Amino acid sequence: MRGTCLAVSFLGMNRQPSVPGHSQAGVAALLHFLQQAGRLSAADGRRIQRAAAQPNQSVPDLLERERIIAQKELAILLGESLQLPLLRRLRDAISAPESPASQTATRVAVSMLLEDALVKLDEGATPALPSAAVASAPDPVANTSPRAASRSFRALVVDDDPDLRRIVRGTLERSDLGLTVITAQDANEALALLQLEHPDVVILDVAMPGIDGFELCRRVRHDAHTKQMPIVILTAMGALENASKARAAGADEFMVKPVRREDLIGCVRRLIERAYPVADAVA
């Protein structure tokens, strides 16, 4: 039997955004920035803001659907203007040879960068106006923290709920683990990223369309390249029978949503320290 199984719950998210995952102030900041950059008329900005106030509306989706700006272009524009480190990942994905894996990597990088940018705008960040040629934007400022000189670890978060992906990712990135966090919306995307990005630890949801988390866990365990990778199953399905299924599938840990931040961070820390040499482990 691999590892131990935890069932911990506490601390729900109290945030009640007016658009999926983001405040109206953040949406207004984004639209104002696009107007300043000459990408959006004032009339279109008012129209998009009204539409975005409706339930379950995504501003990047609206902008692309209205043929105002494509999500990839918007991601590059915001990545440059906010100097987001993920801009480098997006450029690498775009420049890779065309393949299903590179297309998946580009889609994931665009999604992650847009999430980061909108969170920063929610928090009051003020983006700088872009240069005339967005594609020629300088690379983001390199990380010069002491941790950057040592090995960094990558976590893959797999969940079909975009808000939960964002919450788990934010929890891990804002911890002291020094993690780079990538996300996938389903098992197929996760399998592609496992081959492309080579993460060090995986956090899986169970109830996903198509291949569920238990089956994905089994596939990771049966692949020679990933069979030793630490796996956390993080799910709202808290029955004891699901904990048993998680153990049988090969999961190292089983946690029940909503989970306390410190419990999730502590769990990931233990798995990294156990799976990798002490010299590389997170301090």
C-alpha positions as CSV (number, residue, x, y, z in Angstrom):
1,M,0.0,0.0,0.0
2,R,1.4,3.4,-1.0
3,G,1.7,6.1,1.7
4,T,-1.1,7.2,4.0
5,C,-4.6,8.5,3.2
6,L,-5.8,11.7,4.8
7,A,-9.4,13.0,4.9
8,V,-9.3,16.6,6.0
9,S,-11.9,19.3,5.5
10,F,-12.3,22.9,6.7
11,L,-12.1,26.5,5.4
12,G,-14.4,27.0,2.4
13,M,-13.8,29.8,0.0
14,N,-16.0,32.8,0.9
15,R,-15.3,34.9,-2.2
16,Q,-18.4,35.6,-4.3
17,P,-17.2,36.9,-7.6
18,S,-19.5,38.7,-10.0
19,V,-17.9,37.0,-13.0
20,P,-16.2,33.5,-12.9
21,G,-13.3,33.9,-10.5
22,H,-12.9,37.7,-10.9
23,S,-14.3,40.9,-9.5
24,Q,-16.1,43.6,-11.4
25,A,-13.2,45.9,-10.5
26,G,-10.7,43.6,-12.1
27,V,-12.9,43.3,-15.3
28,A,-13.1,47.1,-15.4
29,A,-9.3,47.4,-15.1
30,L,-8.8,45.0,-17.9
31,L,-11.2,46.7,-20.3
32,H,-9.8,50.2,-19.4
33,F,-6.3,48.9,-20.2
34,L,-7.5,47.5,-23.6
35,Q,-9.0,50.9,-24.4
36,Q,-5.8,52.7,-23.5
37,A,-3.9,50.2,-25.6
38,G,-6.1,51.0,-28.6
39,R,-7.6,47.5,-28.7
40,L,-11.1,48.3,-27.5
41,S,-13.5,51.2,-28.2
42,A,-15.3,52.8,-25.3
43,A,-18.7,51.7,-26.6
44,D,-17.5,48.1,-27.0
45,G,-16.0,48.3,-23.5
46,R,-19.3,49.2,-21.9
47,R,-21.1,46.5,-23.9
48,I,-18.5,43.8,-22.8
49,Q,-18.7,45.0,-19.2
50,R,-22.5,44.7,-19.2
51,A,-22.3,41.2,-20.7
52,A,-19.6,40.1,-18.3
53,A,-21.9,41.0,-15.3
54,Q,-24.1,38.1,-16.3
55,P,-23.6,34.8,-14.4
56,N,-21.0,32.4,-15.7
57,Q,-19.4,34.8,-18.2
58,S,-15.7,34.8,-18.9
59,V,-14.3,38.1,-20.1
60,P,-11.5,36.5,-22.3
61,D,-14.2,34.3,-23.9
62,L,-16.4,37.3,-24.6
63,L,-13.6,39.3,-26.1
64,E,-12.7,36.4,-28.4
65,R,-16.3,35.7,-29.3
66,E,-16.9,39.3,-30.2
67,R,-13.8,39.2,-32.4
68,I,-12.2,42.0,-30.4
69,I,-9.0,40.2,-29.4
70,A,-8.0,36.5,-29.5
71,Q,-7.2,34.9,-26.1
72,K,-3.6,34.1,-27.2
73,E,-3.0,37.7,-28.2
74,L,-4.6,39.0,-25.0
75,A,-2.4,36.7,-22.9
76,I,0.7,38.0,-24.6
77,L,-0.4,41.6,-24.2
78,L,-1.1,41.1,-20.5
79,G,2.0,39.0,-20.0
80,E,4.2,41.8,-21.3
81,S,2.3,44.6,-19.6
82,L,2.3,43.0,-16.1
83,Q,5.7,41.3,-16.6
84,L,4.3,37.9,-15.8
85,P,6.9,35.0,-15.6
86,L,4.4,32.7,-17.4
87,L,4.9,34.7,-20.6
88,R,8.1,32.8,-21.2
89,R,6.2,29.5,-20.9
90,L,3.7,30.7,-23.5
91,R,6.3,31.8,-25.9
92,D,8.1,28.4,-25.6
93,A,4.8,26.6,-26.3
94,I,4.1,28.8,-29.3
95,S,7.5,28.3,-30.8
96,A,7.5,24.5,-30.3
97,P,7.0,22.3,-33.5
98,E,3.3,21.9,-34.3
99,S,1.9,18.8,-32.6
100,P,-1.1,17.9,-30.5
101,A,1.2,18.2,-27.4
102,S,2.3,21.7,-28.3
103,Q,-1.2,22.8,-29.0
104,T,-2.3,21.5,-25.6
105,A,0.7,23.3,-24.0
106,T,-0.2,26.5,-25.8
107,R,-3.8,26.3,-24.6
108,V,-2.8,25.6,-21.1
109,A,-0.2,28.4,-21.0
110,V,-2.8,30.9,-22.4
111,S,-5.3,29.8,-19.7
112,M,-2.8,30.0,-16.9
113,L,-1.4,33.4,-18.0
114,L,-4.9,34.9,-18.3
115,E,-5.8,33.6,-14.8
116,D,-2.6,35.1,-13.4
117,A,-3.2,38.5,-15.1
118,L,-6.9,38.7,-14.0
119,V,-6.0,37.9,-10.4
120,K,-3.3,40.6,-10.4
121,L,-5.9,43.1,-11.9
122,D,-8.4,42.0,-9.2
123,E,-5.7,42.9,-6.6
124,G,-5.2,46.4,-8.1
125,A,-2.2,45.9,-10.3
126,T,-1.7,48.6,-13.0
127,P,-0.4,47.2,-16.3
128,A,2.0,49.3,-18.3
129,L,1.0,50.2,-21.8
130,P,2.4,47.8,-24.3
131,S,5.1,48.4,-26.9
132,A,4.0,48.8,-30.5
133,A,4.9,45.2,-31.3
134,V,3.5,42.9,-28.7
135,A,5.4,39.9,-30.1
136,S,8.8,41.6,-29.5
137,A,8.1,42.2,-25.8
138,P,11.2,41.6,-23.6
139,D,11.4,38.4,-21.6
140,P,10.1,38.7,-18.0
141,V,12.6,39.7,-15.3
142,A,14.5,36.6,-14.1
143,N,13.9,35.2,-10.6
144,T,16.9,36.2,-8.5
145,S,15.7,34.8,-5.2
146,P,18.0,32.4,-3.3
147,R,15.6,29.5,-4.1
148,A,16.0,30.1,-7.9
149,A,19.6,28.8,-7.7
150,S,18.5,25.4,-6.3
151,R,16.2,22.8,-7.9
152,S,12.7,23.9,-8.3
153,F,9.7,21.5,-8.3
154,R,6.7,21.4,-10.5
155,A,3.1,20.4,-9.5
156,L,0.4,19.5,-11.9
157,V,-3.2,20.2,-10.7
158,V,-5.9,18.4,-12.6
159,D,-9.5,19.5,-12.0
160,D,-12.4,20.3,-14.4
161,D,-13.6,23.2,-12.2
162,P,-11.6,26.3,-13.3
163,D,-12.2,28.1,-9.9
164,L,-10.9,25.1,-8.0
165,R,-7.9,24.9,-10.3
166,R,-7.2,28.5,-9.6
167,I,-7.6,28.2,-5.8
168,V,-5.3,25.1,-5.5
169,R,-2.8,26.6,-7.8
170,G,-2.8,29.9,-5.9
171,T,-2.5,28.1,-2.6
172,L,0.6,26.2,-3.7
173,E,2.3,29.1,-5.5
174,R,1.8,31.5,-2.5
175,S,3.3,28.9,-0.1
176,D,7.0,28.7,0.8
177,L,7.4,25.6,-1.4
178,G,8.8,27.4,-4.4
179,L,6.6,25.4,-6.7
180,T,5.8,26.1,-10.4
181,V,2.2,25.0,-10.8
182,I,0.7,23.9,-14.1
183,T,-2.9,22.9,-14.5
184,A,-5.1,20.7,-16.7
185,Q,-8.9,20.6,-17.1
186,D,-9.2,16.9,-17.7
187,A,-7.3,13.6,-17.8
188,N,-6.3,13.8,-21.5
189,E,-4.8,17.2,-21.1
190,A,-3.0,16.0,-17.9
191,L,-1.5,13.0,-19.8
192,A,-0.2,15.3,-22.5
193,L,1.4,17.6,-19.9
194,L,2.9,14.7,-18.0
195,Q,4.9,13.9,-21.1
196,L,5.7,17.5,-22.0
197,E,6.3,19.2,-18.6
198,H,7.5,16.3,-16.4
199,P,6.0,17.5,-13.1
200,D,7.3,16.3,-9.7
201,V,3.9,15.8,-8.0
202,V,0.3,15.5,-9.2
203,I,-2.9,16.7,-7.5
204,L,-6.0,15.0,-9.0
205,D,-9.7,15.5,-8.8
206,V,-11.9,12.4,-9.1
207,A,-15.1,13.4,-10.8
208,M,-14.1,14.6,-14.2
209,P,-15.7,14.0,-17.6
210,G,-14.3,11.1,-19.6
211,I,-11.4,9.5,-17.7
212,D,-11.9,10.0,-14.0
213,G,-9.2,10.6,-11.4
214,F,-8.9,7.0,-10.2
215,E,-8.3,5.8,-13.8
216,L,-5.8,8.7,-14.4
217,C,-4.0,7.7,-11.2
218,R,-3.7,4.1,-12.4
219,R,-2.4,5.2,-15.8
220,V,0.3,7.4,-14.1
221,R,1.3,4.4,-11.9
222,H,1.5,2.0,-14.9
223,D,3.8,4.3,-17.0
224,A,7.4,3.6,-16.5
225,H,8.3,7.3,-16.6
226,T,5.8,8.4,-14.0
227,K,5.2,5.4,-11.8
228,Q,7.2,6.8,-8.9
229,M,5.6,10.3,-9.1
230,P,3.8,11.3,-5.8
231,I,0.0,11.6,-6.3
232,V,-2.6,13.4,-4.2
233,I,-6.3,12.7,-4.9
234,L,-8.2,15.8,-3.8
235,T,-12.0,15.4,-4.1
236,A,-15.4,16.3,-2.7
237,M,-16.2,12.5,-2.7
238,G,-15.3,11.8,0.9
239,A,-16.8,8.3,1.5
240,L,-14.4,5.7,2.9
241,E,-15.0,3.6,-0.2
242,N,-13.4,6.4,-2.3
243,A,-10.4,6.5,0.1
244,S,-10.0,2.7,-0.6
245,K,-10.4,3.3,-4.3
246,A,-7.7,6.0,-4.2
247,R,-5.3,3.6,-2.3
248,A,-6.0,0.8,-4.8
249,A,-5.4,3.2,-7.8
250,G,-1.9,4.0,-6.3
251,A,-2.5,7.4,-4.7
252,D,-0.1,8.5,-1.9
253,E,-2.6,10.8,-0.2
254,F,-6.4,11.2,-0.2
255,M,-7.8,14.6,0.8
256,V,-11.4,15.9,0.9
257,K,-12.5,19.3,-0.4
258,P,-12.7,21.9,1.0
259,V,-9.2,21.4,2.5
260,R,-7.3,23.7,4.8
261,R,-4.5,25.5,3.1
262,E,-1.9,24.4,5.6
263,D,-3.0,20.8,5.3
264,L,-2.6,20.8,1.5
265,I,0.8,22.6,1.6
266,G,2.0,20.2,4.3
267,C,0.9,17.2,2.4
268,V,2.7,18.3,-0.8
269,R,5.8,19.1,1.2
270,R,5.9,15.7,2.8
271,L,5.5,13.9,-0.6
272,I,8.3,15.9,-2.2
273,E,10.6,15.3,0.7
274,R,9.8,11.6,0.7
275,A,10.1,11.1,-3.1
276,Y,13.2,13.1,-3.8
277,P,16.7,13.3,-2.3
278,V,17.1,15.4,0.8
279,A,19.5,17.7,-1.0
280,D,16.7,18.6,-3.5
281,A,13.8,18.7,-1.0
282,V,11.9,21.8,-0.3
283,A,13.3,23.6,2.8
